């Protein structure tokens, strides 16, 4: 329960108003519930014609005491009975009881009305926290995590928290109030019998609680396994073409079956324990109820208490009203454990430390002035093998630098360090003579635009994809950027022009069209530094020509870092750097490197062949 209280203390403060009103309405509902049951006593007495005649002179001064209230209530009932008869009195008491019930259900509804606001608001806040945290975490975090598991925490675990924890808010703020108010009512009827109840209830609660001790661990295991299942589904959908090409359907089927069977075994164990809660609580509740009936009956028969038949029936009614919230507590004890296990997994994501952050007094930067300088840069992803080794390179403003070399030689890592997708292990990267780690990260990335080998587009309209990240973009701005990227003609030919939805990851467009939208997006951002990562390598000849023409326009008057496998696309670069095993082994212009006859010449000749 401590963990549950901690969760409430984290998420309820923004909803203090709703929480207060929920508490007040539930309190009023419980009070009117006691009054509605208290009205049973005069009904029974009137029905059996056993009410004590109370003279007008015996009316007691009003006090907030049970005996005074009941005495005066009987006083007015006696007056009505004397003047109008038992039938009219019975009808009057029934109307009073019905009115009490009406107020009870009204206030109970109003309490639940406010609990709905809290429940849905907290779940929304939790989803926003997860999403904001997810997009704020650096790329290294996602290299070590499974996408499916992150999706499971963002969806299934949040849903489990909603079902298990947030649905218990109403129980926490209503059931204790109901139990307390009804216990006060029970004490006012018979203190002796109620003390007996105090002994029985904790024993029953302890027995019920024994069955749910290991539920949280089983639930956490199940949610971890669901993350594995979602990871397998995500990998299968992403790699469906390869699965079919290599006839690996059976292999993937076996893998998924093993994961599903493991999840089934975990959930069987958990759900068997979960469904045990109801019969155990049902049995214990009935046992306590019957024990109290026997004990209370003995008190009446022996005349040792102040109970009468009618008050004992009202007592049993109130006690029965306690059993329902008490059983809800026992059921909530199970469901809350499941939700807390999901919350633990969510907290692993929310509490993940970001390894790439702004310094406390980070500097702002809005313009790129002179140069980019890599100084003795060494970098490793895992701390074991260095992907870059003591690299030095200065890139003057306005120049185009091409990075070439074999796959895995460190080119992409080299450019990923500039916008601080990763931080260097040794050395530094300076922009205008200042270490990029001293700049505000948002300002630094505003200086740069990216066009990658894989066009990263969103399931949205062409306009919104081009204007992505540029809040004030107008249609005229987007059209102008599309024209520079050689994209305007094919956009105009689509069904709805710039308002056409391009599908998941731009699936409704060809590779060349997707790449030109990426270029248009970079053009609209209009950054002084461009990073182009093999932007034409996956295109056919015609598309490559159109995209290369757009890239040439994009790089005009900009500082550009270009990763290229097709060396013909970087002949005109101001500087070509040849990477090999994390080092720059050659640098110079195209003609100079050809004359040198080294690694670049070898790569160039291989492409010619």
Number of C-alpha atoms within 10 A of each C-alpha: 10 7 13 18 10 10 15 15 10 10 16 17 10 13 16 11 12 18 20 14 17 25 20 18 23 28 24 20 28 25 20 23 24 24 18 22 22 23 20 20 22 24 22 18 17 21 14 11 11 11 18 12 13 16 11 11 7 10 15 13 8 10 9 7 10 13 13 15 15 14 17 17 14 20 22 16 24 23 16 16 19 12 11 11 13 19 11 13 23 20 12 16 18 17 13 15 20 14 14 22 19 16 18 23 17 16 22 22 16 17 26 22 16 20 26 18 13 25 21 14 17 21 18 14 13 20 18 13 15 21 13 12 17 17 9 12 18 19 15 16 14 12 10 8 10 17 17 19 23 21 15 25 26 21 13 17 27 23 18 21 25 20 17 21 25 26 19 23 21 21 19 17 21 24 22 17 21 25 20 14 22 24 21 16 23 24 16 14 21 18 16 15 20 21 12 14 18 11 10 18 15 11 12 17 17 11 13 23 17 10 15 20 12 13 22 20 15 20 23 22 18 24 25 19 21 22 22 21 23 20 19 20 15 17 14 16 11 11 12 13 11 12 16 10 10 8 11 12 15 10 11 15 11 11 13 18 13 13 17 16 11 16 19 14 11 18 19 14 14 22 14 10 17 19 12 15 22 15 11 18 23 14 13 21 22 14 14 18 18 12 15 19 17 11 14 25 16 13 18 15 13 9 11 11 15 13 19 17 15 18 20 22 18 23 29 18 18 22 21 16 18 20 21 15 19 21 21 16 21 19 21 20 23 24 23 25 26 27 24 24 24 29 24 15 20 22 13 11 19 18 9 12 13 13 13 17 16 15 12 8 9 14 16 13 16 9 13 17 13 14 17 23 21 22 17 16 21 22 25 17 16 9 9 8 10 16 20 26 18 16 19 16 15 14 19 16 18 18 19 24 25 26 28 27 23 13 12 13 19 24 28 17 18 23 19 15 18 22 21 19 16 20 23 20 14 15 16 21 25 19 22 16 12 14 16 23 22 16 20 18 21 12 15 22 18 18 18 20 22 21 24 16 17 17 19 14 23 17 15 16 19 25 22 20 22 27 23 17 14 13 7 7 16 12 11 9 14 22 20 16 25 28 16 20 29 22 25 20 11 12 21 14 10 14 10 12 16 22 15 17 21 20 15 11 15 23 14 14 15 12 18 23 22 22 31 29 29 26 31 30 27 24 28 24 21 18 19 19 23 22 24 23 22 20 27 27 15 14 17 11 11 10 18 19 15 18 24 18 14 22 22 12 16 22 21 12 13 17 24 26 24 26 27 21 21 15 19 12 18 21 14 14 18 16 19 27 23 23 25 19 17 21 20 23 15 16 19 18 17 22 11 13 19 17 10 13 11 13 16 26 17 12 18 18 10 9 12 9 5
